[in-house]
Amino acid sequence: MSRELLASRAENEAIRQEMERDPSVIMLGEDIAGGAGRAHLGFVDAWGGPMGSTKGLIQQFGPERILDTPICEMSFIGAAVGAAITGLRPIAELMFVNFIGVSLDSVMNEGAFLRYMLGGQVNVPLVIKTAIGAVATGAENGGGTAAQHSGSMYSMFAHIPGLKCVAPSDAYTAKGLLTAAIRDDNPVVYFSHRKVGSTKMEVPQEAYALPIGKARTLRTGKDVTLVGVSYMANVCRDASALLESRGVDAEVIDLLSLAPIDEECLVESVRRTKHLVVVDEDWPDCSIATTVGALVADQGVDYLDGPIKTVTGARTPVPYSGVLEAAYVPTAERVVTAALATLRD
């Protein structure tokens, strides 16, 4: 049975169902329950983390499995790695992706590398769940959450061998990919875009897992391939409608998995359309956009009839100003311009 859910509630349901199914699943992070250590004062649950996706879990599973932590990302990511190699399946919420700066040693040198360094003798079934994305509210609503809370630097995680990385674009893929991440025996970083979190669609009530490493085609077309990462897949879909009014038939690929990337899907699409535009909210240098472009250039250059185009965030921290923030984020109009340019060239 399906019903409409916000993506943030779909994430909540995925966590809840996996915790009910497997008693070894735990969750830890900042403000995921609220009032840690103050239950005697009546503080048991609060806002459920930055996306509201953990609200209510502590009431069902208790403080032994839903652990509010101090504001020290290196320590609780490190604790989660330790839990993962000693029989638990932890979900660690790194509140915003920018906080990789204070947790990188635990993420990379421990979580990602440990299985390799121990010759495959241990599994590290760890999920790092983190929020990405600028709000792009526009001038009328002021700014969003500025440089330290609006990043989309998933490419920094995808760069690290040993980590799998997934980025859903709606409520359906949010539940399916988070479920798959929790069940995986490897470290998986799950990127939850804040604009995706507030979108709603039909989601099956029963548990399901989407395969990590597979993209999906949102729209078939014959003239140009538009590839989007997370919320940018929705921007690509909007751009395809604008292109259709200009007589251009665009195919839209929702990447979903950033490590590993579905190379076969990308190359096959470009084989048919002959043109490629990659849309990525992250910074332009060393990005998922450049990785996809290089991959297609390497494996599908003979299919291309025009240059590969990328549409990304600006090479600057995300601005606080509403006007500048709106200009920073890729838009459907920018995607249309890029698509027409590659078709023209």
N, C-alpha and C positions, 0 to 999 in steps of 0.2 A: 504494500500500500504506500502511495506517495501523498505528501501534503507539502504546502509551501513553507519554507524555512528561510530565515536569514542565514547567510553563510556563517556568521559567528555562532548561531545556534546549531548549525550542522556540524561545526567543529566540536561543540559541546557534546552533541549526541555521539559523535565518533569516539571521543574520550570516554564518555560514560559507558557505552556499549563494550568497549575493549576492557575497561576496568571491571565490568561485570563478568566478562568472559574469562579473563585471566587475572588472578589475584596478585601476580607478580608485577603488574603495571602500577606505577606510582607517578605522581607529578609533583614538581617542585619549582619554585620561582617566586618573584616579588609580587605581592598583592594578588596572588591567584585565589586566595580565600578571603583574606582581610582579617585583621584583629588577631594575628597569631600570638598565642600566649595570653590572650585576654578574654577567653571564653567565660571566665568567672565574672566578667563585667558585662556580659551580654553581647560581645563582639564575636560572632561565629562566621558570618559570611559578609561579603561586601560587593564590590563592583565586578569582580571576576576577571581581573587583568585588563590590559589596555583595549582588548576587543570584546570583553564581556563573555568570553568563550569558556570560562571556568566557573561561572556563577552557579551555585547550588551543589557543586561536586563535594565540597567538604561536608555538607550535611548528610550526604549519602554514604561517603567512604571514610569520613573521619580524618583527624589530623595526622594519623600514622601513614596515610597514603596521599593526602593532599597537604603538602608542606610549604607553608609560607616561609620565605628565607630572608635573611638580611640583604641589604643593598650591596652585594659583593658578588658580581657575576663570575669572576674567576673561581671563587670558592664553591658556589653551588653547581656550576657546570662541571668542575672537577669532582665534586661529590657525586654527581650524576654518572660520570664516567666510572667511578669506583663502584657505584651500585650496579651498573650495567655488566661489569665483569665478575660480579659476585652473585648473579642469579636473578636480579630484578630487571624490569624493562622500564626505565625512567623516561618521562617526558619533562624536559627542562625548558621553561619559558624564559627566553632571553627577550626581555620586554620590547626593545626596539633593536633593529639590526645594527644600528650605529654602535651598539655596546659591544660589538665584536672586539673593539679596541682594548677593552679591559678583560677579555676572556679568551684571547687568541691562543694562549699557551695551552689552556685546558681543551679548547676545541680542536686544535691542530696537533700539537706534540703529544697529547694524550689520546683524545677521542678518535681522531682520524688515523693516527699512526700505530696505535697499540697492537692491533691485530697483526699488522705486518711485522712489527718489531719482535713479536712473540711467536713468529712462524706459524700463524694461523691457529694457535692453540686456544685462543679465546674468541668468543663473540662479543661484540659491543652493541647490543640492541638499544641504542640511545636515539631519542628524538629531541632535536633542538627546535622548538617552535618560536618563531620570531615575527614581529610586525614590520612591514615595509610600506613605502609609498608616501608621496606628498598628498596632502588633502586637496590642493588646488581649488580653494574656495572662491578665489576671485576678490577683486577690490571691495565689493559691497559687503563682504563678511570679514574683512581684515585678513590676516595671515593665518597660516596653519600652525605647525609645531616646529618650524625652523630647522636649522642645519643639523642638530644633534638627535632629532626624533623623526626625520622624514626621509631617511635614505632608502635606497633600493640596491645596496651593494651585494647582491647575491652572487655576483661574479667572483668576489673574493673567496666565498665558500666553495663555489664550483671549481675554482682553481686548485683546491687542495685534494690530492689523491686520498682515497679512503672515505670520502664523504659522498653520499647521495644527496641531491638537492631537488626539491619539488616546489612548484608555485601554482596553486589553483587559480582559476579565473572566475569561479562562481560557486554557489552553494553545493551543487552536485559534485563537482571535482574536489571541493574542500573536504567533504566527508570521506569520499573515496580515497583520496591521496593521504589524508591523515591516518585513516585506518591502515592503509598499506605501510605507512612509515612506522607505526607502532608495532606492526607484526614483523617488520624486517629485522634481521639479525645483524645489520650493519648500522653505523651512525647515519641518520637521515636528518637533513635540515629542511624544515617545512616553513615556507615563507608565506605569510598571511597578509595580503594587501589590505590596507584599512578601507579603501573604497569598495573592495570586494566584500568585506565583512558586512556592509550595510545593504547588500543586494539580496534579493529574495527570488526563489524559484522552487519548483517541485523537487523534492528529495525523497527517495525511498526510506521508509521507516526501518526496514531491516538493515543489518550491517552488510557492507560490501566494500571491496578493496579494488582500486584501479591500479593497473600495472605501472610500476615505476620504470621510466625509460621509454614511454610511449607518448607521442603527441596525438592530437586529434584534429580532424578537419571540421571546422565550423561551417564552412561554405565552400562549395566546389566552384571552380572557375577556370577559364582557359587563357587569360591574357597576362596575369601577373599574380605572383604568390606574395601574400602579406603574412608575415610571421610575427605573432605577438607573445610577450612574456607577461603572465599574470593578468592584471587589469588591462594591459595594453592589447590583449586579444579582443576585448570588447571595443577598444578604440579602433582596431583593425576592422571589426565588423561594421562599425559606424562608417568608416572610410569606404568600405566596399559598397555601401548603399549610395554614397556620394559619387563614387566612380561609375556605378551602374547608370546614374542619370547622365553621365558623359559618354555612355556607350562602351565602358570598360568592364569586362567580366573578371572580377578578382576572386582568387581562392584565398581563404583565411585559414591559417594553421595556428592552433593554440598549443604552444610548446609544452606546457605542463611540467616536463622533466628537464631540468637544467644540467644535471649530471646523474646518469648518462643522458645524452641528447639522442633523440630519435633520428639518426642520420638518414635512414632509409626513407622515412616519410618526407623529409625535406628535399632530398635529391629527386625522388619520384615526382613530387609536385613541380619542381623547377623543370624537370624533363618535359613536362606537359605545357607549362605556362611560359617558359623561356625568360622570365624576369622575376626578380626578387627584391622585396623591401622588408627589412627587419626592424621591428618597433620595440624599444627597450627603454624603460624609464631610468635605468642606471646611467652612470657617466659614460661618455663615448669611448674612452681609451681602455683597452684590455677588458672589454665587456662581453656579455653573452651575444650582443649584436655582432661584434667583430668575430667572435668564435663561429657563429653560424655562417657569417659571410665567408670566412676562410674555409670552412668545411665544404660549402657548396662550390666555392672556387676550385677547391682541390678535386672534389669528386664529380662535379657537374659542369665544369667550365665549357665543355663542348655543347652543352644544352643552352647556354645563355646567349640571348640576342641583345642584351643591354647591360650596363654596369649595375652591380649590386649597390643598393642604397640602404642606408641606416637612418632611422629617426630615433633620437635618444634625448635624455636629459642634457642640460647644458654642462659644460666642464666647470662647474662651480658648486659649492655647497647649496643645498636647497634654501631659497630665500624665505624670510618670514613675511615680507611684504606680500599682500594678496595679489597685487598686480604682477609682481615679478614671479611669484610662485605659479600663477596661471600661465605665464610665458615660459616657465621652465619645463613644464610637463608636456610630453608629446600629445598632439591633438589629431583628430581625424583630418583636419584641413592640411596639416603638415604631412600626413601620410599620403593624402591625395597628391600633393605637390611632388613628393618623392616618386610616387608611382608613375605619374605623367612624365617625369623627367627620365626615368629609365626606359619607358616606352618610346619616348622621343629620341633618345640617344641611340 
